Amino acid sequence: MKHYVVVITGASGSVYGLRAVEQLLTSGHTVSLVATPTGAEVMAYETGLRLPETSAKETVLRFLDLPPDAPLRVVPDNDMFDAVASGSSSVDGVIVVPASMGFVASVAAGLGSDLAERAADVALKERRPLVLVPRETPLNLIHLRNMTSLAEAGAIIVPAMPAFYQRPETLDDMVNFVVGKALDVLGVEHELYPRWRE
Protein backbone atom coordinates (compact mmCIF):
# COMPACT_ATOMS: atom_id res chain seq x y z
CA MET A 1 0.00 0.00 0.00
CA LYS A 2 1.35 3.41 -1.00
CA HIS A 3 0.57 6.92 0.18
CA TYR A 4 -0.48 9.57 -2.34
CA VAL A 5 -1.36 13.21 -1.96
CA VAL A 6 -4.22 14.47 -4.11
CA VAL A 7 -4.48 18.24 -4.47
CA ILE A 8 -7.63 19.85 -5.84
CA THR A 9 -7.12 23.45 -6.93
CA GLY A 10 -9.54 26.09 -8.17
CA ALA A 11 -9.68 25.07 -11.83
CA SER A 12 -12.85 23.55 -13.19
CA GLY A 13 -12.78 19.76 -13.09
CA SER A 14 -12.85 18.85 -9.40
CA VAL A 15 -14.60 15.65 -10.46
CA TYR A 16 -11.22 14.49 -11.80
CA GLY A 17 -9.67 14.93 -8.37
CA LEU A 18 -12.52 13.14 -6.62
CA ARG A 19 -12.32 10.24 -9.08
CA ALA A 20 -8.56 10.01 -8.42
CA VAL A 21 -9.20 9.87 -4.66
CA GLU A 22 -11.87 7.21 -5.17
CA GLN A 23 -9.69 5.07 -7.43
CA LEU A 24 -6.59 5.31 -5.22
CA LEU A 25 -8.60 4.32 -2.14
CA THR A 26 -10.35 1.42 -3.86
CA SER A 27 -6.93 0.24 -5.07
CA GLY A 28 -5.82 -0.05 -1.45
CA HIS A 29 -3.69 3.07 -1.18
CA THR A 30 -3.69 5.76 1.50
CA VAL A 31 -4.71 9.24 0.34
CA SER A 32 -4.11 12.66 1.84
CA LEU A 33 -6.55 15.07 0.19
CA VAL A 34 -5.74 18.78 0.17
CA ALA A 35 -8.15 21.24 -1.43
CA THR A 36 -7.13 24.85 -1.86
CA PRO A 37 -9.78 27.35 -0.68
CA THR A 38 -10.82 28.08 -4.25
CA GLY A 39 -10.62 24.38 -5.06
CA ALA A 40 -13.10 23.67 -2.28
CA GLU A 41 -15.41 26.41 -3.59
CA VAL A 42 -15.29 25.11 -7.17
CA MET A 43 -15.82 21.54 -5.95
CA ALA A 44 -18.92 22.61 -4.00
CA TYR A 45 -20.24 24.48 -7.04
CA GLU A 46 -19.56 21.70 -9.54
CA THR A 47 -20.41 18.62 -7.48
CA GLY A 48 -22.37 19.79 -4.44
CA LEU A 49 -19.68 18.37 -2.13
CA ARG A 50 -18.88 20.89 0.59
CA LEU A 51 -15.94 20.19 2.87
CA PRO A 52 -16.95 20.98 6.45
CA GLU A 53 -14.34 22.10 8.97
CA THR A 54 -15.05 18.99 11.02
CA SER A 55 -15.76 15.45 9.80
CA ALA A 56 -14.46 16.26 6.31
CA LYS A 57 -13.15 12.70 5.89
CA GLU A 58 -16.54 11.19 6.63
CA THR A 59 -18.24 13.67 4.27
CA VAL A 60 -15.94 12.81 1.36
CA LEU A 61 -16.20 9.05 1.92
CA ARG A 62 -19.99 9.27 2.08
CA PHE A 63 -20.03 11.32 -1.15
CA LEU A 64 -17.82 8.73 -2.89
CA ASP A 65 -19.85 5.86 -1.39
CA LEU A 66 -16.75 4.33 0.19
CA PRO A 67 -16.46 2.57 3.56
CA PRO A 68 -15.93 4.83 6.59
CA ASP A 69 -12.64 3.12 7.44
CA ALA A 70 -11.01 3.86 4.05
CA PRO A 71 -7.48 5.28 4.58
CA LEU A 72 -8.29 8.89 3.68
CA ARG A 73 -7.01 12.01 5.37
CA VAL A 74 -8.53 15.40 4.51
CA VAL A 75 -5.97 18.03 5.43
CA PRO A 76 -6.64 21.79 5.56
CA ASP A 77 -4.57 23.76 3.05
CA ASN A 78 -3.31 26.05 5.81
CA ASP A 79 -1.88 23.21 7.94
CA MET A 80 1.80 23.72 7.22
CA PHE A 81 2.67 21.36 10.09
CA ASP A 82 1.10 18.35 8.38
CA ALA A 83 3.46 15.49 7.52
CA VAL A 84 3.13 15.99 3.74
CA ALA A 85 4.84 19.38 4.13
CA SER A 86 8.09 17.59 4.97
CA GLY A 87 10.50 15.77 2.73
CA SER A 88 10.91 13.17 5.46
CA SER A 89 7.28 12.08 5.12
CA SER A 90 6.55 8.79 3.38
CA VAL A 91 4.67 10.05 0.32
CA ASP A 92 4.92 8.04 -2.88
CA GLY A 93 3.55 10.70 -5.22
CA VAL A 94 1.54 13.89 -5.55
CA ILE A 95 -1.19 14.42 -8.10
CA VAL A 96 -2.65 17.89 -8.63
CA VAL A 97 -5.98 17.40 -10.34
CA PRO A 98 -7.21 19.77 -11.56
CA ALA A 99 -4.23 22.12 -11.60
CA SER A 100 -5.11 25.78 -12.04
CA MET A 101 -2.70 28.00 -13.95
CA GLY A 102 -2.23 30.09 -10.79
CA PHE A 103 -1.14 26.98 -8.89
CA VAL A 104 1.16 25.93 -11.73
CA ALA A 105 2.75 29.39 -11.71
CA SER A 106 3.29 29.30 -7.94
CA VAL A 107 4.96 25.89 -8.01
CA ALA A 108 7.06 26.84 -11.06
CA ALA A 109 8.26 29.88 -9.11
CA GLY A 110 9.22 27.68 -6.14
CA LEU A 111 6.61 29.10 -3.81
CA GLY A 112 5.31 27.06 -0.92
CA SER A 113 2.87 29.47 0.65
CA ASP A 114 0.28 26.82 1.57
CA LEU A 115 0.20 23.06 2.07
CA ALA A 116 -0.84 22.29 -1.52
CA GLU A 117 2.09 24.24 -2.99
CA ARG A 118 4.47 22.85 -0.38
CA ALA A 119 3.46 19.24 -1.09
CA ALA A 120 4.15 19.79 -4.80
CA ASP A 121 7.47 21.48 -4.05
CA VAL A 122 8.49 18.63 -1.72
CA ALA A 123 7.73 16.09 -4.44
CA LEU A 124 10.05 17.93 -6.83
CA LYS A 125 12.89 18.38 -4.35
CA GLU A 126 12.69 14.78 -3.16
CA ARG A 127 12.51 13.48 -6.76
CA ARG A 128 9.11 11.89 -6.16
CA PRO A 129 6.44 11.76 -8.83
CA LEU A 130 4.52 15.02 -9.26
CA VAL A 131 1.66 14.76 -11.74
CA LEU A 132 -0.12 17.93 -12.81
CA VAL A 133 -3.44 17.73 -14.64
CA PRO A 134 -4.01 21.24 -16.02
CA ARG A 135 -7.56 22.08 -16.99
CA GLU A 136 -7.33 25.34 -18.88
CA THR A 137 -7.83 26.32 -22.48
CA PRO A 138 -6.55 28.10 -24.41
CA LEU A 139 -3.05 28.27 -22.94
CA ASN A 140 -1.00 31.44 -23.20
CA LEU A 141 2.78 31.60 -23.45
CA ILE A 142 3.19 32.16 -19.70
CA HIS A 143 1.17 29.01 -18.95
CA LEU A 144 3.27 27.01 -21.41
CA ARG A 145 6.55 28.33 -20.00
CA ASN A 146 5.49 27.55 -16.43
CA MET A 147 4.55 23.98 -17.40
CA THR A 148 7.82 23.64 -19.31
CA SER A 149 9.75 24.74 -16.21
CA LEU A 150 7.93 22.15 -14.12
CA ALA A 151 8.49 19.41 -16.71
CA GLU A 152 12.19 20.28 -16.76
CA ALA A 153 12.20 20.02 -12.94
CA GLY A 154 10.71 16.52 -13.13
CA ALA A 155 6.95 17.01 -13.05
CA ILE A 156 4.73 15.04 -15.40
CA ILE A 157 2.08 17.07 -17.22
CA VAL A 158 -1.10 15.15 -18.07
CA PRO A 159 -3.56 17.62 -19.64
CA ALA A 160 -7.24 16.93 -19.09
CA MET A 161 -7.78 15.84 -22.70
CA PRO A 162 -10.15 12.90 -23.04
CA ALA A 163 -9.67 10.56 -25.98
CA PHE A 164 -12.43 9.14 -28.13
CA TYR A 165 -10.96 5.90 -29.49
CA GLN A 166 -12.52 4.03 -26.58
CA ARG A 167 -15.89 5.42 -27.72
CA PRO A 168 -17.03 7.06 -24.49
CA GLU A 169 -20.76 6.90 -23.88
CA THR A 170 -20.99 8.95 -20.70
CA LEU A 171 -19.31 11.84 -18.95
CA ASP A 172 -17.96 9.27 -16.48
CA ASP A 173 -16.18 7.50 -19.35
CA MET A 174 -14.42 10.74 -20.25
CA VAL A 175 -13.48 11.50 -16.64
CA ASN A 176 -12.20 7.95 -16.21
CA PHE A 177 -9.91 8.27 -19.23
CA VAL A 178 -8.21 11.42 -17.94
CA VAL A 179 -7.83 10.09 -14.40
CA GLY A 180 -6.65 6.75 -15.74
CA LYS A 181 -3.90 8.44 -17.76
CA ALA A 182 -2.76 10.31 -14.64
CA LEU A 183 -2.71 7.08 -12.63
CA ASP A 184 -0.80 5.35 -15.42
CA VAL A 185 2.16 7.68 -15.00
CA LEU A 186 2.11 7.01 -11.25
CA GLY A 187 2.19 3.28 -11.92
CA VAL A 188 -1.17 2.70 -10.24
CA GLU A 189 -3.10 -0.21 -11.72
CA HIS A 190 -6.70 0.46 -12.70
CA GLU A 191 -9.44 -0.52 -15.09
CA LEU A 192 -10.84 2.95 -15.70
CA TYR A 193 -10.77 2.71 -19.49
CA PRO A 194 -10.17 0.04 -22.10
CA ARG A 195 -6.62 -0.14 -23.44
CA TRP A 196 -6.08 0.22 -27.16
CA ARG A 197 -6.29 -3.16 -28.89
CA GLU A 198 -6.51 -5.09 -25.61
C-alpha positions as CSV (number, residue, x, y, z in Angstrom):
1,M,0.0,0.0,0.0
2,K,1.3,3.4,-1.0
3,H,0.6,6.9,0.2
4,Y,-0.5,9.6,-2.3
5,V,-1.4,13.2,-2.0
6,V,-4.2,14.5,-4.1
7,V,-4.5,18.2,-4.5
8,I,-7.6,19.8,-5.8
9,T,-7.1,23.5,-6.9
10,G,-9.5,26.1,-8.2
11,A,-9.7,25.1,-11.8
12,S,-12.8,23.5,-13.2
13,G,-12.8,19.8,-13.1
14,S,-12.8,18.8,-9.4
15,V,-14.6,15.7,-10.5
16,Y,-11.2,14.5,-11.8
17,G,-9.7,14.9,-8.4
18,L,-12.5,13.1,-6.6
19,R,-12.3,10.2,-9.1
20,A,-8.6,10.0,-8.4
21,V,-9.2,9.9,-4.7
22,E,-11.9,7.2,-5.2
23,Q,-9.7,5.1,-7.4
24,L,-6.6,5.3,-5.2
25,L,-8.6,4.3,-2.1
26,T,-10.4,1.4,-3.9
27,S,-6.9,0.2,-5.1
28,G,-5.8,-0.1,-1.5
29,H,-3.7,3.1,-1.2
30,T,-3.7,5.8,1.5
31,V,-4.7,9.2,0.3
32,S,-4.1,12.7,1.8
33,L,-6.5,15.1,0.2
34,V,-5.7,18.8,0.2
35,A,-8.1,21.2,-1.4
36,T,-7.1,24.9,-1.9
37,P,-9.8,27.4,-0.7
38,T,-10.8,28.1,-4.2
39,G,-10.6,24.4,-5.1
40,A,-13.1,23.7,-2.3
41,E,-15.4,26.4,-3.6
42,V,-15.3,25.1,-7.2
43,M,-15.8,21.5,-6.0
44,A,-18.9,22.6,-4.0
45,Y,-20.2,24.5,-7.0
46,E,-19.6,21.7,-9.5
47,T,-20.4,18.6,-7.5
48,G,-22.4,19.8,-4.4
49,L,-19.7,18.4,-2.1
50,R,-18.9,20.9,0.6
51,L,-15.9,20.2,2.9
52,P,-17.0,21.0,6.5
53,E,-14.3,22.1,9.0
54,T,-15.0,19.0,11.0
55,S,-15.8,15.5,9.8
56,A,-14.5,16.3,6.3
57,K,-13.1,12.7,5.9
58,E,-16.5,11.2,6.6
59,T,-18.2,13.7,4.3
60,V,-15.9,12.8,1.4
61,L,-16.2,9.1,1.9
62,R,-20.0,9.3,2.1
63,F,-20.0,11.3,-1.1
64,L,-17.8,8.7,-2.9
65,D,-19.9,5.9,-1.4
66,L,-16.8,4.3,0.2
67,P,-16.5,2.6,3.6
68,P,-15.9,4.8,6.6
69,D,-12.6,3.1,7.4
70,A,-11.0,3.9,4.0
71,P,-7.5,5.3,4.6
72,L,-8.3,8.9,3.7
73,R,-7.0,12.0,5.4
74,V,-8.5,15.4,4.5
75,V,-6.0,18.0,5.4
76,P,-6.6,21.8,5.6
77,D,-4.6,23.8,3.1
78,N,-3.3,26.1,5.8
79,D,-1.9,23.2,7.9
80,M,1.8,23.7,7.2
81,F,2.7,21.4,10.1
82,D,1.1,18.4,8.4
83,A,3.5,15.5,7.5
84,V,3.1,16.0,3.7
85,A,4.8,19.4,4.1
86,S,8.1,17.6,5.0
87,G,10.5,15.8,2.7
88,S,10.9,13.2,5.5
89,S,7.3,12.1,5.1
90,S,6.6,8.8,3.4
91,V,4.7,10.1,0.3
92,D,4.9,8.0,-2.9
93,G,3.5,10.7,-5.2
94,V,1.5,13.9,-5.5
95,I,-1.2,14.4,-8.1
96,V,-2.7,17.9,-8.6
97,V,-6.0,17.4,-10.3
98,P,-7.2,19.8,-11.6
99,A,-4.2,22.1,-11.6
100,S,-5.1,25.8,-12.0
101,M,-2.7,28.0,-13.9
102,G,-2.2,30.1,-10.8
103,F,-1.1,27.0,-8.9
104,V,1.2,25.9,-11.7
105,A,2.8,29.4,-11.7
106,S,3.3,29.3,-7.9
107,V,5.0,25.9,-8.0
108,A,7.1,26.8,-11.1
109,A,8.3,29.9,-9.1
110,G,9.2,27.7,-6.1
111,L,6.6,29.1,-3.8
112,G,5.3,27.1,-0.9
113,S,2.9,29.5,0.7
114,D,0.3,26.8,1.6
115,L,0.2,23.1,2.1
116,A,-0.8,22.3,-1.5
117,E,2.1,24.2,-3.0
118,R,4.5,22.9,-0.4
119,A,3.5,19.2,-1.1
120,A,4.2,19.8,-4.8
121,D,7.5,21.5,-4.1
122,V,8.5,18.6,-1.7
123,A,7.7,16.1,-4.4
124,L,10.1,17.9,-6.8
125,K,12.9,18.4,-4.4
126,E,12.7,14.8,-3.2
127,R,12.5,13.5,-6.8
128,R,9.1,11.9,-6.2
129,P,6.4,11.8,-8.8
130,L,4.5,15.0,-9.3
131,V,1.7,14.8,-11.7
132,L,-0.1,17.9,-12.8
133,V,-3.4,17.7,-14.6
134,P,-4.0,21.2,-16.0
135,R,-7.6,22.1,-17.0
136,E,-7.3,25.3,-18.9
137,T,-7.8,26.3,-22.5
138,P,-6.5,28.1,-24.4
139,L,-3.1,28.3,-22.9
140,N,-1.0,31.4,-23.2
141,L,2.8,31.6,-23.4
142,I,3.2,32.2,-19.7
143,H,1.2,29.0,-18.9
144,L,3.3,27.0,-21.4
145,R,6.5,28.3,-20.0
146,N,5.5,27.5,-16.4
147,M,4.6,24.0,-17.4
148,T,7.8,23.6,-19.3
149,S,9.8,24.7,-16.2
150,L,7.9,22.1,-14.1
151,A,8.5,19.4,-16.7
152,E,12.2,20.3,-16.8
153,A,12.2,20.0,-12.9
154,G,10.7,16.5,-13.1
155,A,6.9,17.0,-13.0
156,I,4.7,15.0,-15.4
157,I,2.1,17.1,-17.2
158,V,-1.1,15.1,-18.1
159,P,-3.6,17.6,-19.6
160,A,-7.2,16.9,-19.1
161,M,-7.8,15.8,-22.7
162,P,-10.1,12.9,-23.0
163,A,-9.7,10.6,-26.0
164,F,-12.4,9.1,-28.1
165,Y,-11.0,5.9,-29.5
166,Q,-12.5,4.0,-26.6
167,R,-15.9,5.4,-27.7
168,P,-17.0,7.1,-24.5
169,E,-20.8,6.9,-23.9
170,T,-21.0,8.9,-20.7
171,L,-19.3,11.8,-18.9
172,D,-18.0,9.3,-16.5
173,D,-16.2,7.5,-19.3
174,M,-14.4,10.7,-20.3
175,V,-13.5,11.5,-16.6
176,N,-12.2,7.9,-16.2
177,F,-9.9,8.3,-19.2
178,V,-8.2,11.4,-17.9
179,V,-7.8,10.1,-14.4
180,G,-6.6,6.8,-15.7
181,K,-3.9,8.4,-17.8
182,A,-2.8,10.3,-14.6
183,L,-2.7,7.1,-12.6
184,D,-0.8,5.4,-15.4
185,V,2.2,7.7,-15.0
186,L,2.1,7.0,-11.2
187,G,2.2,3.3,-11.9
188,V,-1.2,2.7,-10.2
189,E,-3.1,-0.2,-11.7
190,H,-6.7,0.5,-12.7
191,E,-9.4,-0.5,-15.1
192,L,-10.8,2.9,-15.7
193,Y,-10.8,2.7,-19.5
194,P,-10.2,0.0,-22.1
195,R,-6.6,-0.1,-23.4
196,W,-6.1,0.2,-27.2
197,R,-6.3,-3.2,-28.9
198,E,-6.5,-5.1,-25.6
